[in-house]
Amino acid sequence: MTKVRVRFAPSPTGPLHIGGIRTALYNYLFAKQQNGRFILRIEDTDQARFVPGAEEYIIESLKWVGLNPDEGQGIGGDYQPYRQSERQDIYHKHALELIQKGFAYYAFDTPEEIEAMKAKFISEGVFVPKYDFNTRSIMRNSLTLDKLQTDELLNSGVPYVIRLKVPNDEVVEITDKIRGHVRFATEELDDKILIKSDGLPTYHMANVVDDRLMKITHVIRGEEWLSSTAHHVLLYRYFGWESEMPEFAHLPLILKPNGHGKLSKRDGAQFGFPVFPLDWIQGEDDVFSGFREAGFLPEALLNFLAFLGWNPGTEKELYSLEELIQDFSIDHIVKSGARFDYEKAKWFNQQHIQRTSDNDLQHEVIRIFKANHVDLTHEQALQIVSLYKERIVLLTDFYHQGLYLVQSDLNYNIDFKEKKWKSEWTDSYQNLTQIFDSLESWNQEVLEPVIKQFISDYQYKMGDVLPSLRVMLSGIPTGPDIYKMLISLGREQVILRIQKGITSLNSK
């Protein structure tokens, strides 16, 4: 039985979109479930769109979410190099083989000549003219020129491309593992460029050659590549590899939150949520937020992405990566697009936070506070986790809600100060600090009756006292259990903060 080998092959043309992470995830899950290999290949043949730092971003993103390749760029393996720009000679060798077999040809047309051809056919009533069997006969290529003319042009240094010679009267058929039987009429296809004028291959040439040489058994990629698959099948046929062609599975689109159109990288800014795994900052105009910096656990992000197009067929929603490997099936991937629901993503994150051990969460809390230039001890981080774990949705909430525990310079809630606080409460809270100071121990068993007696003595309402204490202790009227807050801060800090809070709340 052939060992399953799949590849994730992103292009370093910018930050890796969240749809790319989903593609990597489905490849990874299928490979691991089948005891196969997951390969990372960098398809960097489009040098005009190459963006410095993008390759490193891709590798860091995969590392963060835990989709670690078995071989590939930055890892090594038996089929190096895994960066396509370093495999140029391989593609040229195979392109020349196609030319010799009569399945490809040299084309010397300038962009201006191609535009003139299109304009001519449009004027004659051809709505969408393209470089194909209809038009190649009037263009400047090795099919219309004799061998002497072709050789002269090749030797003169005139720019040229190598095109696939697509037949005009055939039907290409595949069985897609998601979409079923798919048919393509070759008369609707153009003669795709295989080798560009800069000597680098196009995606069509490089991905077929590399998939064959790297023994890829299954190609799991986005729906946008379905229309190009006919050209790829022709290449497998012309190389004589059709019997060993990989199986195809074209994934559904991830749609905008409103369900209309593909989720783009600009939608994050428009709708107010991240669409990339990590922050991407490159100049003032190229700044995008990431799920990691927004406060997501990688396990939660993967769980959310898995359900954007796949369903286990049960009521179960919460999955670890190991559980996804066990239950994943390409058969349960849907054809229709999946709507991106950020609120659902946050729900997954909240659930995973609650399922994560306090010890693991403390490391995340330390990281987030450090990103905000605040250093925590492990003890402080655990304290914050124990107080807020059940209340937060994003990891960043630990910082926003727990900062007061390690920073005594508070910003007091203006709305509470102006609408709720009464200056005549001052003496009673001063008296409460004296009672706190006289207590022999500091625990809930001692503090709870003291607070209740305080409320009774002054005939206050619980709904006034607890928010008042929380504002004095943390700056805001909401938060965790008041006794947990008191114990976490400690007697000395509580007394100081109440006194400071009274002063601030009474000030105009």
Secondary structure, 3 states (H helix, E strand, C coil): CCCCEEEECCCCCCCCCHHHHHHHHHHHHHHHHCCCEEEECECCCCHHHCCCCHHHHHHHHHHHHCCCCCEECCCECCCCCCEHHHCHHHHHHHHHHHHHHCCEEEECCCHHHHHHHHHHHHHCCCCCCCCCCCCHHHCCECCCCCHHHHHHHHHHCCCCEEEECCCCCCEEEEEECCCEEEEEEHHHCCCCEEECCCCCECHHHHHHHHHHHCCCCEEEEEHHHHHHHHHHHHHHHHHCCHHHCCEEEEECCEECCCCCCECCCCHHHHHCCCCECCCEECCCCCEECEHHHHCCCHHHHHHHHHCCCECCCCCCCCCCHHHHHHHCCHHHECCCCEECCHHHHHHHHHHHHHHCCHHHHHHHHHHHHHHCCCCCCHHHHHHHHHHHCCCCCCCHHHHHHHHHHCCCCCCCCHHHHHHCCCHHHHHHHHHHHHHHHHCCCCCHHHHHHHHHHHHHHHCCCHHHHHHHHHHHHHCCCCCCCHHHHHHHHCHHHHHHHHHHHHHHHHCC
